[in-house]
Amino acid sequence: MPELTDEEFEELYGRWAPPALDELAALLGPVPWWVAGGWALELFTGVPRPHEDVDVGLPRSALPDLVRQLDHLHLWTAQHGALRPLSAYDALPADHQQLWARRDAQSPWLLDLLLTPTDGEDWVFKRDHRLRLPLDRAIRTANGIPHLAPEVVLLHKAHLRRAKDERDLAVALPLLDEQSRSWLRDALALAVPDSPWGELV
């Protein structure tokens, strides 16, 4: 399926108006969270890039706390291109890993929430649970904002092969230290062996 243009996306799903990054802490309160996706890479590199939304990761185990914290918003499951109101978080199937949040049907989307598997103090890669990192390595902080480590963000992008992901790789890769590069190299070989990025890292 070809990637939707911004106009096609908005016509199908509605528009996005995400909060500023420095507003996330007040919005999410005590729920553990971190910025993922393109914003995480911008926080790491310091190089501005376009953003359609704000991807916010959190441990899947924190879902009940999230639902209570965001009880003033409408939460929807986003699965295989289909949106469905979230009415019973305790019955959310294990393969549902993404939620969208907005105030009401007339309002734009605010948050793209990524439910992330964890195991004790370890972050776990959702596509291959053999890949894991201590949470204090998987989550970094820049300007007071927690964000996913760049090598982890790039691993999530490796199978997509979109132009924006290639640009992200070109900007972030030279800034990775050897430990991060080595982890990414091994992770690509294990989880995305057909990615051409494996030869570049």
C-alpha positions as CSV (number, residue, x, y, z in Angstrom):
1,M,0.0,0.0,0.0
2,P,1.6,3.3,-1.0
3,E,2.2,5.9,1.7
4,L,-0.6,8.5,2.0
5,T,0.1,12.1,1.3
6,D,-0.6,14.5,4.2
7,E,-3.8,15.6,2.5
8,E,-5.0,12.0,2.0
9,F,-4.1,11.1,5.6
10,E,-6.1,14.1,6.9
11,E,-9.1,13.4,4.7
12,L,-9.2,9.8,6.0
13,Y,-8.3,10.1,9.7
14,G,-8.5,13.8,10.6
15,R,-5.8,16.3,11.4
16,W,-3.1,16.3,14.0
17,A,-2.3,19.2,16.4
18,P,0.2,17.6,18.9
19,P,1.3,19.4,22.0
20,A,4.8,20.9,22.4
21,L,7.3,18.5,23.8
22,D,7.6,20.5,27.0
23,E,3.9,20.1,27.6
24,L,4.0,16.3,27.7
25,A,5.1,16.0,31.3
26,A,2.1,17.9,32.5
27,L,-0.3,16.0,30.3
28,L,1.0,12.5,31.2
29,G,1.7,13.1,34.8
30,P,3.1,10.1,36.7
31,V,2.9,7.8,33.7
32,P,6.4,6.7,32.6
33,W,6.9,7.9,29.0
34,W,9.5,8.9,26.4
35,V,9.4,10.6,23.0
36,A,10.0,8.2,20.1
37,G,10.3,8.4,16.3
38,G,11.5,11.5,14.5
39,W,11.3,13.8,17.5
40,A,13.6,11.4,19.4
41,L,16.2,11.7,16.6
42,E,15.9,15.5,16.5
43,L,16.5,15.6,20.3
44,F,19.6,13.5,19.8
45,T,21.0,15.1,16.7
46,G,19.9,18.7,17.3
47,V,19.1,18.8,13.5
48,P,15.5,20.0,12.8
49,R,13.3,17.8,10.7
50,P,9.6,17.9,9.7
51,H,7.1,16.2,12.1
52,E,3.5,15.1,11.5
53,D,2.8,14.1,15.1
54,V,4.4,13.3,18.4
55,D,5.1,9.6,19.0
56,V,5.1,8.9,22.7
57,G,6.3,5.5,24.0
58,L,5.4,4.0,27.4
59,P,5.6,0.6,29.0
60,R,2.6,-1.5,28.1
61,S,2.3,-2.4,31.7
62,A,1.5,1.3,32.4
63,L,-1.7,1.2,30.3
64,P,-4.1,1.2,33.2
65,D,-2.3,4.3,34.7
66,L,-2.4,6.0,31.2
67,V,-6.2,5.4,30.9
68,R,-6.8,7.0,34.3
69,Q,-4.4,9.9,33.6
70,L,-6.0,10.7,30.2
71,D,-9.6,10.2,31.3
72,H,-10.4,13.6,29.8
73,L,-9.4,12.4,26.3
74,H,-10.8,9.9,23.9
75,L,-8.5,7.0,23.3
76,W,-8.6,4.9,20.1
77,T,-6.7,1.8,19.2
78,A,-4.8,2.1,15.9
79,Q,-4.3,-1.3,14.4
80,H,-3.6,-2.2,10.7
81,G,-5.0,1.2,9.5
82,A,-8.2,0.8,11.5
83,L,-9.3,3.0,14.4
84,R,-11.6,1.8,17.2
85,P,-12.6,3.5,20.4
86,L,-10.9,2.0,23.4
87,S,-13.5,1.1,25.9
88,A,-12.0,-1.7,28.0
89,Y,-8.2,-1.4,28.3
90,D,-8.0,-4.6,30.3
91,A,-9.3,-6.5,27.2
92,L,-6.9,-4.9,24.8
93,P,-5.4,-7.7,22.7
94,A,-1.6,-8.2,23.0
95,D,-1.1,-7.4,19.3
96,H,-2.6,-3.9,19.7
97,Q,0.4,-1.7,20.3
98,Q,-0.8,1.8,19.4
99,L,-3.3,4.3,20.7
100,W,-4.3,7.7,19.4
101,A,-5.7,10.4,21.7
102,R,-7.9,13.4,21.1
103,R,-10.4,15.5,23.1
104,D,-13.5,14.7,21.1
105,A,-14.7,13.9,17.6
106,Q,-14.5,17.5,16.5
107,S,-10.9,17.9,17.8
108,P,-7.6,17.1,16.2
109,W,-5.5,14.1,17.3
110,L,-3.0,15.0,20.1
111,L,-0.9,11.9,20.8
112,D,0.3,8.8,19.1
113,L,0.9,6.4,22.0
114,L,3.2,3.4,21.5
115,L,2.7,0.6,24.0
116,T,6.1,-1.0,24.5
117,P,6.9,-4.4,25.9
118,T,9.3,-4.3,28.9
119,D,10.7,-7.0,31.1
120,G,11.6,-5.8,34.6
121,E,14.2,-3.1,34.0
122,D,14.6,-4.0,30.3
123,W,13.2,-2.4,27.1
124,V,12.1,-5.2,24.7
125,F,11.9,-4.9,20.9
126,K,8.2,-5.5,19.9
127,R,9.1,-7.3,16.7
128,D,11.7,-9.6,18.2
129,H,11.7,-10.2,22.0
130,R,15.3,-11.5,21.8
131,L,16.4,-7.9,21.4
132,R,16.5,-5.9,24.6
133,L,18.3,-3.1,26.4
134,P,18.3,-1.9,30.0
135,L,15.8,0.9,30.2
136,D,18.4,3.3,31.4
137,R,20.3,2.7,28.1
138,A,17.2,2.6,25.8
139,I,15.8,5.9,27.2
140,R,18.0,9.0,27.2
141,T,17.2,12.6,28.2
142,A,17.8,15.8,26.2
143,N,16.6,19.3,27.3
144,G,14.8,17.6,30.2
145,I,12.8,15.4,27.8
146,P,13.1,11.6,27.9
147,H,13.5,10.1,24.4
148,L,14.2,6.7,22.9
149,A,17.9,6.1,22.1
150,P,18.8,6.8,18.5
151,E,19.9,3.3,17.7
152,V,16.6,2.0,18.9
153,V,14.7,4.5,16.8
154,L,16.7,3.5,13.7
155,L,16.0,-0.2,14.4
156,H,12.3,0.6,14.3
157,K,12.7,2.5,11.0
158,A,14.9,-0.1,9.2
159,H,12.2,-2.1,7.6
160,L,10.1,0.8,6.3
161,R,12.5,2.1,3.7
162,R,10.9,5.5,3.3
163,A,12.7,8.6,2.1
164,K,12.4,10.3,5.5
165,D,13.9,7.3,7.2
166,E,16.9,7.3,4.9
167,R,17.4,11.0,5.7
168,D,17.2,10.2,9.5
169,L,19.8,7.5,9.1
170,A,22.2,9.8,7.2
171,V,21.9,12.5,9.9
172,A,22.0,10.2,13.0
173,L,24.4,7.5,12.1
174,P,27.6,9.6,12.1
175,L,26.8,10.7,15.6
176,L,26.4,7.3,17.2
177,D,29.1,6.1,19.5
178,E,30.7,2.7,18.9
179,Q,28.6,1.0,21.5
180,S,25.4,2.2,19.9
181,R,26.6,1.4,16.4
182,S,27.6,-2.1,17.5
183,W,24.3,-2.8,19.1
184,L,22.4,-1.5,16.0
185,R,24.5,-3.6,13.7
186,D,23.8,-6.8,15.7
187,A,20.1,-5.9,16.1
188,L,19.7,-5.4,12.3
189,A,21.4,-8.7,11.6
190,L,19.1,-10.5,14.0
191,A,15.8,-8.8,13.4
192,V,16.0,-7.1,9.9
193,P,18.6,-9.1,8.1
194,D,17.4,-8.0,4.6
195,S,17.8,-4.3,5.5
196,P,20.5,-2.6,3.4
197,W,21.3,-0.5,6.5
198,G,23.2,-3.5,7.9
199,E,26.1,-2.8,5.5
200,L,26.1,1.0,6.3
201,V,26.2,0.8,10.1
